[in-house]
Amino acid sequence: MSVVIRILVIVSALLMGACGGSGSGNKGSGTSSPATVSSTVSLSSKASDSSQAVVSSSSSSLAIPAEFPKGTAETLPKLSITTDGAAPIVSKENYVTGQFSLEGTDVEQASGTMEIRGRGNSTWSWDKKPYRLKLTNSTSLLGMPASKHWVLLANYADKTLMRNDIAFMFSKSTGMEYTPRAQYVEVSLNGAYKGVYQLVEHIRVAKDRVNIPEMKVTDIDAEKITGGYLMEIDFRYHKDFCKNNSYESFCVNGENINRQIDFCIDSNYGMDPFCLQSPETLLDPAWSAQREYIQKYFADTEAALFGSDFKDTTKGYAAFIDVDSVVNYYIINELFKNPDGATASAFVYKKRGGKLFFGPVWDFDLSFGNAGYNDVDKTYNWHIRNSSWFKRLFEDPAFEAKVKARWQALKAEGKFELLFIYADARATWLEKQQAKNYTIWSVTDFAPWIIHGTHGGTGSYDAEVKEMIRWQRARYQWMDAQLGK
């Protein structure tokens, strides 16, 4: 056979029916036993020619996780949102009140009152809007743990609709402590169909999310003051970001007014600011003890990382940073060449009595070669390791050895092979739903500054999928060659 489509046969044989909402959050995720299949595994014709296939497993057993997509989805769970008085959602700051209902085949129905606002940075300016939901009551949605706080990702720049989904699946497979769960839904707003969205857990401190203690203002004793802290690295909070910037609403007369609301720690060694997401009130004088503690811990971390003893396991960076979490985080973001992997939407948290952990991962719609700036469309060369902290880490041979060992372990476990199988299966699963989505949205419309990589757009969904997987295959091959040395 010149074009091998065996993966579709394998997947269909596992479980019949159009199910499998997302690789990072459907029912039973993390607890279901995977189905073991002994077979040759190749990509379908949607993804590539078989002669170019990166991965195969002809003489060994490959465990296909039970939550992988199966077949083609005939329908999606329908999330209907109605704002009070059919009020438009025009702000990222101000919530609009309303109601929601979630229903569908084999779906536990949910409904209630809620608030909704816009979200995102550049994504908010695009035609298909992303949203932030705050439910009145904590509710379990589509098998995901109950919460009030949810995100609707529009994935407008990602014409495959899959980049975040694939990245979340891969993050989960590496064993990151927490990866946001997600499910595909069909959204209607005030009675109008709005297309295919991802309903995703909002990253926050909670038992089923970033599982660290939620600080209280009274947590000032020697143990409690050590955590937890959740931070986001964001270049938009840099002290100089607003000096020549007038298009962002938070830039007023050359000053970043967000820094009057959110407490940020500035790096002395070239990283973008680390801004506190939790506790979010550290600028309040009542939180001065916690503010001073995390500032000192950050300063001590940088001093250890950039000091002369940085390779020492007791005096250097390893005394302050959980190295295994950094290794996983690095591989995920470097593999997909995430433009924002170390400059925005990059999360770090500190446990009580523990070190700094990198993660969870977030924001991959411009990854996989989907953006044309800063050479992130090139399948070769490093990206994440060019940021100052990672550059310094790679000056330690022990850290580089850990990255190479982890890469080889993931390869031996079939994680990269499963990535391509998953992408192919997800594209098939979305076949009918993406067609419906693109009856109201453009598959060829891209923001000019994105440039959409070297290929400049492809003109169809199938071609977008094929190009994404071609790019990711070449990226994998390049990194495998480098990390195999």
N, C-alpha and C positions, 0 to 999 in steps of 0.2 A: 504494500500500500504506500503510495507516494505521500499521502497526507494521512497521518494517523489520528484517529478521533477516539482512541480507546478510553480516554479519561471520561468522556461523556457516558460511555457504556458502564464504566466502573461506578461512576456516581449514581447512575440510574439504578444499578443493581443493588446499591446499598440500601436505599429507601425510595420507594416510588412516591411521587407526588411533588407538588410545588411548595416546598417549605424551606426553612432556613433563612430567617430574616437578616441575620448578621453574624459574622464570625466572632463577634466579641460581646455577645450579650443575650443570646436566645435561651429559652428555657433549658435547664439542665446543663448549661455551659459550665465547663470545669468539673462536672461530676459524671457526665455520660461516658460510658466506655466507648472508645473508638472502634470502628470496624476495621479489622485487619484484612488486607487484600494482597494476595501474591500475584503480581502481574507486571507486565511492562507498562509504564505510565508515561504518556507523552502529552503534549499540548494539542488542543484541537485546532482545526483550520482557522478558527476565529482569531487565535492567538499567534500562530506562526506556521511556517512550513516545518515538517518533521525533520528535515535535514539540518535545521538550525537549532533544534531543541537543546536546551542547556542540560536538562536533567532526565535521567531515566533510572528505573529500578527493575531490572529484568530478572535478577536472581535472588532478590531479597523481599521480605515482607514490608509493605508500606502501610502504616496505620493512617487511614483517612478519618479524621475526627468526625464524630457523628453530627456535629453542628454545621459542617460544610454545606453550602447550597446544593440543592438537588432539583433537577428538572428546570422547568420554566414557571415562574410565578404568574398565575392567571389573574390574581388580584393582590392588593396590598391592604394591610390594616388601614382603615380610614380615620384620620384625625380631623375632626370638624371643629373649627374655632369660630365663635361668634362674639364680636365685641359689642359692648353695650351701646345701643343706638347706632350700630354699624360704624363706629368711630374708626377712622383710619389709623394705622400704626406708622407714625412719622418720626419717632424719636428713639434714640438709643439710651436716653436718660430717663424718660418719663413713661411709666407703665400705663397701659389702658386696661380697664377691667372688662371681663367677659366670662364666657362659659366654654367648656370643651366637652367633646364626647369622643370616645375611641371604641371602634367596633370593627368586626370583620369575621371571616370564617376561622373557626377554632381559636378565637381570640377572647380573652377574658375582658369583657366590656368594662369601661370606666367612664365616668362623667363627673362634672363638678364645676365650681367657679374657679376663676384664675385671674392672673394679670399677665399681660404680654407687652414686650417692648422689642425694639430692634437690637441687634448685637453685631459684633465684628468690627473690623477696622476698614480696610479697603472693600471688603465684601458687602458692607452696608450700602455702598454707592452703586452696586450693580442691580440689574433689573429684578432678578429673583432674590428676594430678601431673606436673610437669616434672622431667627428670632430667639428670644430668651423667654421662657415660661416660668411663672411662679404660681404653683397651684395653692389654693386655699388650704387644702388638706393633703398631707403626705399620702401618696398613692403609688401603688405598684403598677407599672405600665409595661405590657408585653413581656411579662416574666421578669422584668428588671426590678431590683429591690426598691421598696417604697421611698419616695422623696417628694418634696415640694418643688425641687429645682431641676429644670430640664432645658435642653438646647435643641433647636431645630436648625440643622445645617442644610443650606441650600445647595452646596456644591456646584454653584453656577459656573465657576471657572474650570472646573473639572468635568469635561464633557463625557467622560466615562461613568461618572457618578460613583466611582469605586475607590478612589485613592485613599480617602480616610478609612474606609472599611477594610481595605487590604492591610494598611499600616496598623490598624488596631488589632486585626487578627494576628499579624506577625509579632507585635508587641506582646500580646497575650501568650503566644507560643514560646517566647524567650523566657517567660517566667517573671516579667516585671511585676512588682508587688501589686500594682493596680493599673488596669487599662480601662478607660471608659467603655461601658457597655453601650451598644447602639442597635437600633432596628430601623429598617426602612418602613416608611409610611407614606400614604397619599394624603396630602393636606388640602383642605378646603377652608377658605377664609371668608366669612360672611356669605356663604353659599357659592363662592367661586372656586373652581378647581385651580390649585396653585402648583401642582406637580409633585414629583418624587422628592422627598426629604429624608434625612436621617434624624431620627429622634435619639438624642444622645444624653447621657448623664452629664450634668454640669460638674466640672471639677471643683471640689470643695472638701473641707474636712468633715468626714462623717464615717460611721462604722463600716458602711459598704462602699466607701469611696477612698479618699486618702485617710487611712485609718490611723490617725494620731490624735492625742488629746486636744480637745477644743479649749484653748486657754481662757481662763477667767482673770479678771483684773486683780484678784487676790492671790493669784498663783505667783508668789514671789519668793517662796522658800528655795533652798539650794537645789532641791530636786525638781519641783514643779516648774520653776522658771526656765528649765532647759528645753521645754517643748510642750505642745508642738507648734511649729511655725511652717506655714505654706507660703512660698514665694514664687513669683513669676518674673523671669528675665524679659525685659521689654525695652527695645531701643527708643521707643517713643517717649519714654520717661527720662531720657538723657537730658542733662541740664541745658545742653545747647540745641536740642531738637527744634525748639520753637523760635530760635533766633532769626531764621530766614524762612519761616513756615507760617503761612496765614490760612491754609486750606483746612487745617484741623480745627475743630470747634474748641478744643481745649488749649489752643495757642492764642493767647490774648496779649497784644502789645509786646510780642516777643518772649512772653513768659509762659511756662507750662503750668496752668492752673490745677492740673491733676495732682501735681506734687504738693499742693496745699491740702489735698484730701487724703492721698495715699502716701504711706511712709516708704521711701525707697533708700536702698543702700548703694552708694556709688563705689564702683571698683577702682582701685588704684593701679590696676594692671590691664586695663583695656577691655574688660567685659562690660556689657551694657548693664544698666541698673537692675538690681534684685529688689522687686517691690513686694511688700507684704500683702498677701491675699487674706491671711488669717494668722493672728488677729488683724482685723482691718482698721482698728482704731488706735494704732500705735502713736499717732501724732497727738492724741489726747494726753495732757499732762499726767493723768491718773495712771497711764501705762508706761511711765518713764522707766521703771525698772526693767520691764521686758524689752523695751526699745534699746536700752543700753546693753542689755545682755546679748541680744542678737547682733547688734552692731559690733560688739567686741568679738563674738564668735566668728563673724564674717571676716573681720580684720585679722584675727588669729589664723583663720583658714588660708587667707591670701599670703600672710607672712610665711606660713609653713610651705605653701605650694611654690612660692617664688624665692624661698630662702636657700641657703647653701646646703642645708640638710634635707632638701625636699624628697630625696629618695629613701630616707630613713623611715622605716615602718612605724617607729614610735615617736619620732620628732617631726616627720614630714607630713605631706598631705593626707596620707593614709590614716593619720590619727584624727582627722576631722571629716573626711569624705568617705562614704561607703563605696569602695572601689568597684565592687561587682555591679552595683546599680549604674555607675558611670559607664562601665564597659558595655552593658546591654543598651543603655540609652544611646551611646555613641554609635554602636553598630546599626541600630534601627534608623537613626537619622542620617547616618552617612550612606547606608545602603540605598535609601530613597532620595538622597541628596536634597534634604529638606531645607529650603531657603531660610526658614525661620528656626531651625533646630537649635541654635545657640544665641539667637538675638531677639526672638519674640515668641510668645506662646510656649516658652520653655520653662517648665516647672521644676522646682526643687523644694524638698521639705525636710524638716529636722524633727526627729522623734524626741520624745522626752528621755533624757539620759543617753541619747544616741547621736549619730553623726548626720551629716547632710546626705540625703538620698536624691538622686536625679530621677525625674519622672513626676507624674505620668506624661506620656507622649501626647501630642496634640497638633492639629493643623497641618494636614498633608495635601491640601487641594492643589498646591502649586509644585508639589514634589513629582517624582517619577519623570523628570524632564519636561514639566508642564510650564515652566517659566524660562524666559530667555535672558535674564539679567544675572550679573555676577558669575557667569559661566556655569550656572546650575543646570543648564540644558546639556552640558557635555557629560558623556558617560564616563569619562576618565578624570583623573586628578581628585585630590581631596577637597572637601568643603568644610565640614564641621571641625576638623582638626586645625583649621586655620585660625579659629577663635583662640584668644589668648590662654584661657585655662586649659583647653584641650591640647594646644600646641606645647605648653609646658609639660603636661602629663606625658606626652609622647617623647619627651626628652629623657624620660626614665625607661631604660630597657625593660624593667620588670613590668611596667604598665603595658608597653607594646607587646610583650610576650603574653600577657593576660588577654589582650584583644585578639591576638592570633590564635591562642588556644581556644578561646570562646567561639571564634569563627569556625574553627575546625570541628568543634563539638556540635555546633548547630548544623553544620554540613553533614556530619555523620548521622545525626538524628533525622535527617531528611527535611529540616525546617525550610530550607531554600526551595527544595523540590515542591513542598506543599504550598509555598507561596504562589508558584506559577499555576499549580493545579487549582488553587482557590480562585485566583483571578479569572481563569478560564471558565470555571463553573459559575462564578458570580455573574459574568457577562451573559452567559446563557440564561441564568435565573432572571436577570433584569430585562431580557429581550423585549417582552411585550410592554413592560412598564416604562422603559426608557422611551419607546416609540410614542406612548401617550404623553409623557413629559415633554417631548420635543414637538408636540402639536401646538404648544403655547410658548415655548422657549426656543431660542436659537442654538443650534449645535455648532454654528460657525462664528458667533459673536464673542469677541475677546477684548478685554481692556487693552488699549494700545501699549501701556507700559509693561504688560506681562510678556508681550512678544510671542508668547506661546512656543517657546523653544525654537529649535532650528527648523522644525518642519512647518511652522507657520499656520497650523490648522490643517485638518484633513478633509472636512466636508461631510463626514457621516459618522454615526455612532460606531459602526463596525470598524471603520478605519481608525477612529480614535483609540479603540481598545487594542487593535493590532499594533499601533504605534507605541502606545504605553508599554505593552509587554515587550515589544522589540527593544525599546530603550532600557527597560528594567533588566532584560536578559543581558544586554551589553554591559550595563553597570555592574551586575553580579559577576560577570566574567572578569572584568577589569579588577574589581576588588579581590576576587578569589586569587587571581594571579599575584597581586601585591601581598596579600596576607598569607600566601603559601610559601613566601620566600623565607 
